[in-house]
Amino acid sequence: MAERLATSESGEIQEIRTAVRQLCGRYGEDYWLALDRNNDYPTAFVRELTQSGFLTVLIPEEYGGAGLGVAEAAVVMEEVCRSGAHAGACHAQMYVMGSVLRHGNDEQKRRYLPKIASGELRLQSFGVTEPTTGTDTTSLKTVARRDGDDYVINGQKVWISRIQHSDLMVLLARTTPKEQVARKTEGLSAFIVDVKAAEGNGLEIRPIESMINHHSCELFFDELRIPRENLLGEEGAGFKVILDGMNAERVLIAAECVGDGRYFIDKATAYAKERIVFDRPIGQNQGVQFPIARCYAEVEAAALMVEKAARLFDAGEPCGAEANIAKMLASEASWRAGDVCMQTHGGFAFAKEYHIERKFRETRLYQIAPISTNLILSFIGEHVLGMPRSF
Ligand SMILES: Cc1cc2nc3c(=O)[nH]c(=O)nc-3n(C[C@H](O)[C@H](O)[C@H](O)COP(=O)(O)OP(=O)(O)OC[C@H]3O[C@@H](n4cnc5c(N)ncnc54)[C@H](O)[C@@H]3O)c2cc1C
């Protein structure tokens, strides 16, 4: 392998990289290909990642986790993706947990976090997106009505991933109509939903057939009752609960894209060296070599922004701009690296046994979810550069 850029990583981060790489090595690409073919869930992989403590690195030690930061968690996700795995099957456990940690009351933290750390409870699901309002989150129409000691939920969600492989979901719903609040971000509330108790009792779950194996579903709420004690944070302040988790989500997903990008570059480089056409390695042609080299430069640059955003997050500093920029740059860099990897492999890129087409489909998601590129550009234009609001 070619000499890599010098690293300033701590010994601890390098140890995490090595250990996650070894764990992922036990689940080769054929494991992921078989799951993708059958739309199956990587239960064994997720269990091992949890029990080894890597999926729960962000949970404080007092609740049974490792008490590390987003910088370390990002390295876990990056290595998972770099191994050829699909981190989308399990990444939400890391950042959704953060909403409980930062906004849950003591009782909620004691009740849920140790069991999430041990793997007894899975918090893999995050219910925000709705079919009729999409990115316009504050216009969402799912409502939570107070009734005695319960909230009663009615409405609909779409693209809610992993819910069939999760015991808990953090749900965002409106508790005060948008017309009655001073700011549209007010009047939304977050709830912890016990998925197993809810299904069939006011919650209907319908899987969506989709381009990647992401286990996403439509949800229908019809008078679902959830106890008042499952309110997460203050009533009406749910947008903040969700937003806090979103910065961590963006950094972790950006790290996954860096992992995907490095995966594609490793594959493209190896193939460019070994594939002989016209009696020489295809990588001897600069038309093949330069696109790979450019992708390498782009992925490394994006990785620096991921590191910066993670550092700020862990220091408790504002990091909305950095987290968004990291996600945008890394998702575009990984997509371009995927495209170049496809091109380098010629026709063989289309053969499933080469695994590239699967990773190519998987990495495409991140320019759309959890937030699309246009919305990030709009955030930078308005909130960082102070240009006029467009919506
Ligand atoms: C596989 C998958 C898994 C997902 N998992 C989850 C999950 O677990 N939980 C969850 O809550 N959601 C989930 N989502 C939803 C995801 O977060 C949304 O799809 C994403 O935020 C975009 O919203 P939308 O699809 O409604 O697009 P829309 O809001 O309809 O936007 C469509 C396009 O128009 C552009 N656009 C919209 N408004 C503007 C504007 N004002 N200016 C410029 N461009 C604009 C957008 O950038 C986008 O490209 C998932 C989605 C997918 C595909």
The ligand as a Gaussian input file, in Angstrom:
#p B3LYP/6-31G(d) Opt

LIG

0 1
 C      -32.883000       5.207000       3.028000
 C      -33.409000       6.348000       3.846000
 C      -33.393000       6.262000       5.233000
 C      -33.922000       7.300000       6.012000
 N      -34.000000       7.144000       7.377000
 C      -34.679000       8.073000       8.113000
 C      -34.926000       7.858000       9.520000
 O      -34.510000       6.857000      10.098000
 N      -35.647000       8.780000      10.201000
 C      -36.144000       9.903000       9.603000
 O      -36.782000      10.701000      10.279000
 N      -35.924000      10.132000       8.265000
 C      -35.213000       9.250000       7.520000
 N      -35.011000       9.450000       6.172000
 C      -35.579000      10.646000       5.544000
 C      -34.519000      11.643000       5.103000
 O      -34.002000      12.328000       6.224000
 C      -35.194000      12.576000       4.077000
 O      -35.455000      11.799000       2.913000
 C      -34.342000      13.747000       3.743000
 O      -34.222000      14.600000       4.864000
 C      -34.949000      14.557000       2.585000
 O      -36.306000      14.783000       2.814000
 P      -37.392000      14.418000       1.674000
 O      -37.084000      13.051000       1.169000
 O      -38.744000      14.658000       2.190000
 O      -37.067000      15.445000       0.501000
 P      -37.811000      16.815000       0.220000
 O      -37.848000      17.670000       1.441000
 O      -39.092000      16.505000      -0.479000
 O      -36.795000      17.456000      -0.830000
 C      -36.646000      16.921000      -2.168000
 C      -35.486000      17.643000      -2.838000
 O      -35.794000      19.042000      -2.941000
 C      -34.756000      19.805000      -2.354000
 N      -35.356000      20.966000      -1.664000
 C      -36.457000      20.978000      -0.842000
 N      -36.691000      22.233000      -0.417000
 C      -35.714000      23.018000      -0.943000
 C      -35.408000      24.406000      -0.852000
 N      -36.152000      25.230000      -0.117000
 N      -34.335000      24.864000      -1.529000
 C      -33.570000      24.033000      -2.290000
 N      -33.821000      22.709000      -2.410000
 C      -34.870000      22.204000      -1.738000
 C      -34.058000      18.885000      -1.360000
 O      -32.709000      19.269000      -1.197000
 C      -34.190000      17.527000      -2.038000
 O      -33.095000      17.320000      -2.915000
 C      -34.428000       8.459000       5.383000
 C      -34.411000       8.550000       3.984000
 C      -33.923000       7.513000       3.222000
 C      -33.972000       7.635000       1.730000

